[in-house]
Amino acid sequence: MKTERQEATFIDEQRIVEVLEAGKRYSPAAIRDVVSKSLELKGLDLEELAALLWVDDPELEHEIYSAARKIKEHIYGKRLVFFAPLYVCNYCVNNCKYCGYRAANDYPRRKLTMEEISQEIKAILDMGHKRIALEAGEDPVNCPIEYITEAMRQIYATTSGNASIRRINVNIAATTVDEYKMLKDAGIGTYVLFQETYHRETYKNMHSGPKADYDWHTTAMDRAFAAGIDDVGLGVLYGLYDWRFETVALLMHAQYLDKTYGVGPHTISFPRLRAAYGISLDNFPHLVNDNDFKRIVASLRLSVPYTGMILSTREEPVFREEVIALGISQISAGSMVGVGEYSAKQQRDDHSDTPQFDVGDHRGLDEIIHDLLPDGYIPSFCTACYRTGRTGENFMALAKSAHIHEMCQPNALLTFQEYLCDYASPATRQRAIPAIEKALTEIEPEELRKECVRRLERIKTGERDLYF
């Protein structure tokens, strides 16, 4: 029987150092060649990405940002997918130096009952969300896989009015093939696991507990694929080590998955280190400034054009909108990062859980949508790809050929119309009218546009959950 344990040899630190050194030597003309190549939507190699990360000329930087916007809109259109994180358990046996859930932090731990999970989901549904990211600490006693799968079934079974959660992405600790199969059977959407840092020595210094096993953690996606989960999400916690090293390593991991399984990461997330309970940022010398963070996002959009890119509420509102414009395709909104916080806020009670990290964007979902509409974004709550089998290789084939846009724009409009009918404020409804009219003109062919208009009218008369 083949062991599940393997070394993460696909992360080659010496190779990363070499391509970063080579990238330093690219001339402005060579950088422009890289940007031009990226517009072919075939992605970039490690050295080309490294070259973009060294650019310090404002004009070249502007060209990188412009290309990132073009690529995102060509593949996905102006749609922006919304989701909410749901923290169900903050018990954790690890002692990670950057996390508010770390075992050394002394505060009352909490694990939601199934009834409390339903209350949380109803509060999330009442905002207008249709998809969530399920989050939990690592504790095999207090938060076993059976608890997570039971929570997933409870979430899918919970309704509020005519609404229900249509997709659950899961972000839990690296585990076994058998346990990933249990997540698959429970209806997982994307399995998400942040690497935190790809640098072995830094990883070792940052972790204690089960998570300290670098190879087990870094090869988690291999076991997820072995279990039949074909949508996985990567991410780095920027601020733990040198951001250029981390970004090249992240692309190295993405390319390994694509080559090995024929499926690159469904999503890449960009969490940036934030203060948390018992955590001081003064202890972290590799914090990433705003300008470098924007370069990371834009350069990866050029490098992996087919991948969904996620930005969380860790970032402040104005800066967040700047970053969204550089290739982001999914964002969290109205987020609560403490256990039980959604229903507590809805009920205006005094419960205040210790969050995993400090949130930067405290706006509600409707306020964020209202603020983004003038920039031409179409909010999307779509889960059609997952529910029609457009996942894994099927999704990647459409994304890499840029044909996913043909599905994204009409499905975004249909789900946005649901939101406008059921949840939006009058001001948001009014502001959405010209945005929808413009978005409809961009749908081709004409018959698809006409059918989309017909379905929009059906939603206005009370039908729900229509999609292509």
C-alpha positions, 0 to 999 in steps of 0.5 A: 500500500502506497504511503500517503506521506511524501516530501514536498520536493516540488518546492525547490528553494535553490531554484527559487533563489536562482530565478529571483536572481535572474529576474533582477537582470531583465531590462525594461524591454524584456519586462515589456516582452513578458507583459505582452506574453501574458496577454496571450493568456498562457501564463508565465514561467517562474523567471518571468514572474520573478522579473515582474516582482523586481520592477521599480519603474512607475511606467512599467508598473502601470503597464503590469497593472493595466495587463492584469485588468485586461486579463481578468476581464477577458477571462471572467468579465467584470463580475466579482463573486461574493462569499462569507467566512463561517468560523465554527470552532476555535479550539486548536492544538497548534501554537502558530506564532501569527494566529489568534487561535494559537493554543498558548492564547488564554481565552474561552474556546467555543465550538458551535452546536448544530443549532447554533450553526443554523442560526449563523447560516440564517444570519448569513443568508439574510445578508444575501450570501449564497456561498461560504468558506467554512473555517475551524482550528485544528483539534482532533478531539474537539473538532474532528472531521465528523464534526465538520461534515455534520456541520456541512450537512447542517449548513446545506439543510438550513434555509431562510425564506427561499434562500439556502447556501449553494456552495461550501468551500472548506478551509481546515487543516491538512488531513488524510485521503480518507478524511478528504473523501468524507469532505467530498461525500459531504458536498465540498466545493473547493478545499482551501489550505494556505501554505502560510510560508513556503520557506522551510526554515521560517515554517519551522520557526512559526509552527509547533504542533501537528501543523509544524510538519512542513511536508504533510502540510505542503502535500495536502493538495495531493491527498485531496486530489487522490480523494476525488476533490478536484477544486483546490485553493492555495494561498500564502500568508504574506508577512512571514517571509520575503514576499518575492520568494513566497510568490515564486514558490506559490507559482511553483506549487500551482504549476506542479498541480497543473502538470501532475493533475491537469488542474491548477489551483481553482483559487489563490488567496492573498491574506496579509498578516494582521494583528490578532489577540496576543500577536504583535506585528513588531515581531515580524520583519517581513511585513508587506507594504501596500505597493508591493502587495499590489504588485503581488496580485497583479503579477500573479494574475499575469502568471496564472490567468485562469485562476480565481483570485481572492481578497479578504476583509483583512484589507481596508476599504479604499485600498481593497478597491485598488487591489480588486482592480488588479485582477481579483475575482472573488471577495468576502464581504460582511465578514465575521471572523469570530465563532458565533459572531453573525447571529450575535450581531443580528441579535445585538447581544453582548457576545464577543468572541476572540477573532482569528485576526483583525478585520480591516473592512467592516462594511456590510455586504450591501454597502460594499456592493453599493460602493463597487457598482459605479466602477462597473463590477457585477456582483455575483453569487453564482455557484453554477459551475459546481452544480453543473459539473464545471469543476476540475479539468472541465472548469480549467478547460473553459477558463484557460480558453477564456470561454468561462466568461460566456457563463460568468456574465449571465450567471452573475446577472441572474444571481445579482437580480436575486439579491436585488429583489430579496436583500438590496437597499433602495439605493443599491437597487437604483444604482444597479439599473445602469450597471445591469443594462451595460452588462447585458450589452456585453453578453454574446451571442445575441440569443444568449443575451435575450435568454438572459433577459427573459430569465431576469424577468422570471426572477423579478416575478418570483422564480429563483435559482436560474442559471446557465 
